[in-house]
Amino acid sequence: MINAPPTDDHVIVEAQVRDYGLSPAQQDEIWRRWREGQSFTLIGRALGAPMQNARRFLHQSGGVRITPQQRSERHPSGSEREEISRGIAAGESGRQLARRLGRSPSTVSREIARNGVQDRYRAFSELTRLGCPEVPGQAFNRML
């Protein structure tokens, strides 16, 4: 593959879903009726909305409902990453941090390896790379 863009297994794509003036309840109803096989005309009539709005709403995702991305329970949360960062700054070992967080030492070790060596670990590097909203702007600036 010549001139192929680099691949990254950790890229998270956030899809922007336009609501076309439909409430969340109406959106759920569109998905329910679509799964049942109803036509756009019937869906529009049932919702009292133009048929084109229902069609466009479904078309933007290819007819497949987009579910929000969620981090696995296996990965440390933003607050746990902060605790790891503070613990390393205070000179705690990875095992001490793991015991305090109730996590496996290997989980903490991988987290430290992923986000920098022990003396330069930053919790926000993983969060910002993922575009995660867990760290508000002001807190992010304070961590720098």
C-alpha positions in Angstrom: 0.0 0.0 0.0 1.8 3.1 -1.2 1.1 6.4 0.5 -1.3 4.6 3.0 -1.9 6.6 6.2 -0.3 5.1 9.3 -2.6 2.9 11.3 -3.0 3.3 15.1 -5.0 0.7 17.0 -5.8 3.3 19.7 -7.5 5.9 17.6 -11.0 6.7 18.8 -13.3 8.3 16.2 -16.1 10.3 17.7 -19.0 10.5 15.3 -21.0 13.7 15.2 -24.7 12.8 15.0 -27.1 15.5 13.9 -30.5 15.3 15.5 -32.5 17.0 12.8 -34.8 18.5 15.4 -35.7 15.2 16.9 -35.8 14.7 20.7 -33.9 11.7 22.2 -37.2 9.9 22.7 -38.1 10.4 19.0 -34.6 9.2 18.0 -35.1 6.0 20.1 -38.5 5.6 18.4 -37.0 5.9 15.0 -34.4 3.3 15.7 -37.0 0.9 17.2 -39.3 1.3 14.1 -36.3 1.0 11.7 -35.4 -2.3 13.4 -39.0 -3.5 12.9 -38.7 -2.8 9.2 -41.1 0.1 8.9 -40.7 2.5 6.0 -39.5 6.1 6.3 -43.0 7.3 5.5 -44.6 5.3 8.3 -41.9 6.4 10.8 -42.4 10.1 9.8 -46.1 9.8 10.2 -45.9 8.1 13.6 -43.6 10.8 14.9 -45.4 13.7 13.3 -42.1 14.7 11.6 -41.2 14.9 7.9 -40.2 11.6 6.4 -37.0 13.2 5.1 -35.8 13.9 8.7 -36.2 10.3 9.7 -34.4 9.2 6.5 -31.5 11.7 6.9 -31.2 10.8 10.6 -30.7 7.1 9.8 -28.7 7.7 6.7 -25.9 9.7 8.5 -24.9 6.5 10.4 -25.5 4.1 7.5 -28.5 2.7 9.3 -26.4 1.4 12.2 -26.9 3.0 15.6 -23.7 4.6 16.9 -23.0 3.8 20.5 -20.8 6.1 22.6 -17.3 5.0 23.2 -16.6 3.7 26.7 -13.3 2.8 28.2 -12.9 -0.8 29.4 -13.1 -1.4 33.2 -9.6 -3.0 32.8 -8.1 0.4 32.1 -7.4 2.9 34.8 -9.9 5.8 35.0 -8.9 9.4 34.9 -8.9 9.7 38.7 -6.8 6.5 39.0 -4.3 8.0 36.5 -4.1 11.1 38.6 -3.4 9.0 41.7 -0.6 7.2 39.8 0.8 10.5 38.8 0.8 11.9 42.3 2.1 8.7 43.8 5.1 8.6 41.4 5.8 12.3 42.2 5.8 11.4 45.9 8.2 8.5 45.2 5.9 5.5 45.7 6.6 2.3 43.9 4.3 0.8 41.3 3.4 -2.0 43.7 2.5 0.4 46.5 0.3 2.4 44.1 -1.3 -0.8 42.8 -2.1 -1.9 46.4 -3.5 1.5 47.3 -5.7 1.6 44.1 -6.8 -2.0 44.4 -5.3 -2.8 41.0 -2.9 -5.4 39.7 0.8 -4.3 39.8 1.0 -5.2 36.1 -1.9 -2.8 35.3 -0.1 0.1 37.0 3.2 -0.9 35.4 1.7 -0.9 31.9 0.1 2.5 32.6 3.4 4.0 33.6 5.2 2.4 30.6 2.4 3.7 28.3 2.6 7.3 29.5 6.3 7.8 30.2 9.1 6.7 32.5 8.5 6.8 36.2 10.1 10.2 36.8 8.2 11.8 33.9 4.8 10.1 34.1 1.9 12.4 33.2 -1.7 11.2 33.6 -3.0 13.8 31.1 -0.8 12.5 28.2 -3.1 9.4 27.7 -6.2 11.4 28.3 -5.3 14.2 25.8 -4.2 11.7 23.2 -7.6 10.1 23.3 -9.4 13.5 23.4 -10.9 12.5 26.6 -13.2 15.0 28.4 -12.2 13.7 31.8 -9.6 16.6 32.3 -11.2 20.0 32.1 -9.1 22.8 30.6 -8.2 24.5 33.8 -7.2 21.3 35.5 -5.1 20.4 32.4 -3.3 23.8 32.6 -2.6 23.3 36.3 -1.0 19.9 35.6 1.5 21.5 33.2 
